[in-house]
C-alpha cells in the first residue's frame, strides 16, 4: 500500500479526530480510505446516470404519449 503524507485544515482534522474518538474508525488512514472508496462508488453512479442522460438526449423527442411510455416501462419491469 502506498504511503502518503497529507495536510488537513483544522476543521477537517477535528472532524477526523471526532470520528476516531467515536470508535467508528480505528485510524485516520482507515477513515480516509473509506471516504475515497465511497467517492469512487458515487462517481461510478454519476457516470452511469450521465451516460443514460446523454443517450436520452441523443435519441431525440418521442412521439409517444406519457401513458404509452409508462406502460412500456412497466412492461419491461415485469419481464426483468
CNS distance restraints for C-alpha pairs under 8 A (distance, minus, plus):
assign (resid   8 and name CA) (resid  12 and name CA) 5.90 0.50 0.50
assign (resid   8 and name CA) (resid  13 and name CA) 5.51 0.50 0.50
assign (resid   9 and name CA) (resid  13 and name CA) 6.05 0.50 0.50
assign (resid  10 and name CA) (resid  14 and name CA) 6.10 0.50 0.50
assign (resid  11 and name CA) (resid  15 and name CA) 6.18 0.50 0.50
assign (resid  12 and name CA) (resid  16 and name CA) 6.16 0.50 0.50
assign (resid  13 and name CA) (resid  17 and name CA) 6.17 0.50 0.50
assign (resid  14 and name CA) (resid  18 and name CA) 6.16 0.50 0.50
assign (resid  15 and name CA) (resid  19 and name CA) 6.35 0.50 0.50
assign (resid  16 and name CA) (resid  20 and name CA) 6.45 0.50 0.50
assign (resid  16 and name CA) (resid  28 and name CA) 6.44 0.50 0.50
assign (resid  16 and name CA) (resid  31 and name CA) 7.61 0.50 0.50
assign (resid  17 and name CA) (resid  21 and name CA) 6.07 0.50 0.50
assign (resid  17 and name CA) (resid  28 and name CA) 7.52 0.50 0.50
assign (resid  18 and name CA) (resid  22 and name CA) 6.13 0.50 0.50
assign (resid  19 and name CA) (resid  23 and name CA) 6.63 0.50 0.50
assign (resid  19 and name CA) (resid  24 and name CA) 5.82 0.50 0.50
assign (resid  19 and name CA) (resid  25 and name CA) 6.46 0.50 0.50
assign (resid  20 and name CA) (resid  24 and name CA) 5.91 0.50 0.50
assign (resid  20 and name CA) (resid  25 and name CA) 5.05 0.50 0.50
assign (resid  20 and name CA) (resid  26 and name CA) 5.88 0.50 0.50
assign (resid  20 and name CA) (resid  27 and name CA) 6.16 0.50 0.50
assign (resid  20 and name CA) (resid  28 and name CA) 7.13 0.50 0.50
assign (resid  25 and name CA) (resid  30 and name CA) 6.46 0.50 0.50
assign (resid  25 and name CA) (resid  31 and name CA) 5.99 0.50 0.50
assign (resid  26 and name CA) (resid  30 and name CA) 6.65 0.50 0.50
assign (resid  26 and name CA) (resid  31 and name CA) 7.85 0.50 0.50
assign (resid  27 and name CA) (resid  31 and name CA) 6.41 0.50 0.50
assign (resid  28 and name CA) (resid  32 and name CA) 5.98 0.50 0.50
assign (resid  29 and name CA) (resid  33 and name CA) 6.01 0.50 0.50
assign (resid  30 and name CA) (resid  34 and name CA) 6.18 0.50 0.50
assign (resid  31 and name CA) (resid  35 and name CA) 6.21 0.50 0.50
assign (resid  32 and name CA) (resid  36 and name CA) 6.17 0.50 0.50
assign (resid  33 and name CA) (resid  37 and name CA) 6.17 0.50 0.50
assign (resid  34 and name CA) (resid  38 and name CA) 6.21 0.50 0.50
assign (resid  35 and name CA) (resid  39 and name CA) 6.17 0.50 0.50
assign (resid  36 and name CA) (resid  40 and name CA) 6.13 0.50 0.50
assign (resid  37 and name CA) (resid  41 and name CA) 6.25 0.50 0.50
assign (resid  38 and name CA) (resid  42 and name CA) 6.16 0.50 0.50
assign (resid  39 and name CA) (resid  43 and name CA) 6.12 0.50 0.50
assign (resid  40 and name CA) (resid  44 and name CA) 6.39 0.50 0.50
assign (resid  41 and name CA) (resid  45 and name CA) 6.52 0.50 0.50
assign (resid  42 and name CA) (resid  46 and name CA) 6.14 0.50 0.50
assign (resid  43 and name CA) (resid  47 and name CA) 5.99 0.50 0.50
assign (resid  44 and name CA) (resid  48 and name CA) 6.19 0.50 0.50
assign (resid  45 and name CA) (resid  49 and name CA) 6.21 0.50 0.50
assign (resid  46 and name CA) (resid  50 and name CA) 5.97 0.50 0.50
assign (resid  47 and name CA) (resid  51 and name CA) 6.10 0.50 0.50
assign (resid  48 and name CA) (resid  52 and name CA) 6.32 0.50 0.50
assign (resid  49 and name CA) (resid  53 and name CA) 6.19 0.50 0.50
assign (resid  50 and name CA) (resid  54 and name CA) 6.14 0.50 0.50
assign (resid  51 and name CA) (resid  55 and name CA) 6.09 0.50 0.50
assign (resid  52 and name CA) (resid  56 and name CA) 6.13 0.50 0.50
assign (resid  53 and name CA) (resid  57 and name CA) 6.12 0.50 0.50
assign (resid  54 and name CA) (resid  58 and name CA) 6.13 0.50 0.50
assign (resid  55 and name CA) (resid  59 and name CA) 6.22 0.50 0.50
assign (resid  56 and name CA) (resid  60 and name CA) 7.01 0.50 0.50
assign (resid  64 and name CA) (resid  68 and name CA) 5.97 0.50 0.50
assign (resid  64 and name CA) (resid  69 and name CA) 6.53 0.50 0.50
assign (resid  65 and name CA) (resid  69 and name CA) 6.34 0.50 0.50
assign (resid  66 and name CA) (resid  70 and name CA) 6.10 0.50 0.50
assign (resid  67 and name CA) (resid  71 and name CA) 6.09 0.50 0.50
assign (resid  68 and name CA) (resid  72 and name CA) 6.14 0.50 0.50
assign (resid  69 and name CA) (resid  73 and name CA) 6.19 0.50 0.50
assign (resid  70 and name CA) (resid  74 and name CA) 6.21 0.50 0.50
assign (resid  71 and name CA) (resid  75 and name CA) 6.13 0.50 0.50
assign (resid  72 and name CA) (resid  76 and name CA) 6.29 0.50 0.50
assign (resid  73 and name CA) (resid  77 and name CA) 6.35 0.50 0.50
assign (resid  74 and name CA) (resid  78 and name CA) 6.35 0.50 0.50
assign (resid  75 and name CA) (resid  79 and name CA) 6.44 0.50 0.50
assign (resid  76 and name CA) (resid  80 and name CA) 6.19 0.50 0.50
